[in-house]
């Protein structure tokens, strides 16, 4: 339903982009709705991400998905890529592939 591309960055800043193809989603309203849903789905994950650029590419079946389904799919992708930091209670962990320069 979603494809996740990512690259580590030197800073702790997180940037997120969406690629919603006109070839797959013909109507602008479909493309805009998907961008809004994806933006809302990634929002709870942002505090647990550090130093990464993300690109989310929805597939055709994402159009029928609701917000909760997209959130769950996104969580699975971020965990599989090992990009989510541990919860604050369990300590902080750097995402795989990122560079830690110390303080």
Long-range contacts (C-beta under 8 A, 24 or more apart in sequence): 1-58, 1-59, 1-61, 1-62, 1-65, 1-69, 1-70, 1-73, 2-38, 2-56, 2-57, 2-58, 2-59, 2-62, 2-70, 2-73, 2-74, 2-77, 3-56, 3-57, 3-58, 3-59, 4-54, 4-55, 4-56, 4-57, 4-74, 4-77, 4-78, 4-81, 5-54, 5-55, 5-57, 6-52, 6-53, 6-54, 6-55, 6-81, 6-83, 7-52, 7-53, 8-51, 8-52, 8-53, 8-95, 8-97, 8-98, 8-99, 9-51, 9-52, 9-53, 9-98, 10-51, 10-99, 10-101, 11-51, 12-50, 12-51, 13-51, 14-46, 14-49, 14-50, 14-51, 14-52, 14-53, 14-54, 15-53, 15-54, 16-42, 16-46, 16-53, 16-54, 16-55, 16-56, 17-53, 17-54, 17-55, 17-56, 18-55, 18-56, 18-57, 18-58, 19-55, 19-56, 19-57, 20-57, 20-58, 21-57, 24-59, 24-60, 25-58, 25-60, 25-63, 30-63, 33-63, 34-58, 34-62, 34-63, 37-65, 37-67, 37-70, 38-70, 38-74, 40-67, 41-67, 41-70, 41-71, 41-74, 42-74, 44-71, 45-74, 45-75, 45-78, 45-84, 48-84, 48-85, 48-87, 49-78, 49-83, 49-84, 49-85, 49-95, 50-85, 50-94, 50-95, 50-98, 51-94, 51-95, 51-98, 51-99, 52-83, 52-95, 52-98, 54-83
